[in-house]
Amino acid sequence: MTGTIARLTLAATIFFAVLAVAPARAADISVKIANFTFDPPQITVKTGTTVVWTNDDDIPHTITSTTQAFKSAALDTSDKFSFTFTTPGSYQYFCSLHPHMTGTIVVEGTTGSITPP
């Protein structure tokens, strides 16, 4: 019985130690596509954040980084595209089907510094 308690205590100690050093996952951020716009058109997030775009229009749209860091297929109504930002910087994007539709994601590092992708 003593050996079982010792193993359980050790397992619990290891479990909580891992939780203490595991980085917290950033929350997902949503961007809607509606009326030929990205809403909001600019957001600032921390590294590790996943941005999820949802097409609420009745026609297809894409999400295309100006630097080709990310690119979606054509999204039909209610389709989603997501991308996790791991590098600080400023990411401009547009709809390749409707180039007047533009947006920007600013990604801050853990120190708050921003470097171009």
Rosetta blueprint (number, residue, H / E / L):
1 M L
2 T H
3 G H
4 T H
5 I H
6 A H
7 R H
8 L H
9 T H
10 L H
11 A H
12 A H
13 T H
14 I H
15 F H
16 F H
17 A H
18 V H
19 L H
20 A H
21 V H
22 A L
23 P L
24 A L
25 R L
26 A L
27 A L
28 D L
29 I E
30 S E
31 V E
32 K E
33 I E
34 A E
35 N L
36 F L
37 T E
38 F E
39 D E
40 P L
41 P L
42 Q E
43 I E
44 T E
45 V E
46 K E
47 T L
48 G L
49 T E
50 T E
51 V E
52 V E
53 W E
54 T E
55 N E
56 D L
57 D L
58 D L
59 I L
60 P L
61 H E
62 T L
63 I L
64 T E
65 S E
66 T L
67 T L
68 Q L
69 A L
70 F L
71 K E
72 S L
73 A L
74 A L
75 L E
76 D L
77 T L
78 S L
79 D L
80 K E
81 F E
82 S E
83 F E
84 T E
85 F E
86 T L
87 T L
88 P L
89 G E
90 S E
91 Y E
92 Q E
93 Y E
94 F E
95 C L
96 S L
97 L L
98 H L
99 P L
100 H L
101 M L
102 T E
103 G E
104 T E
105 I E
106 V E
107 V E
108 E E
109 G L
110 T L
111 T L
112 G L
113 S L
114 I L
115 T L
116 P L
117 P L
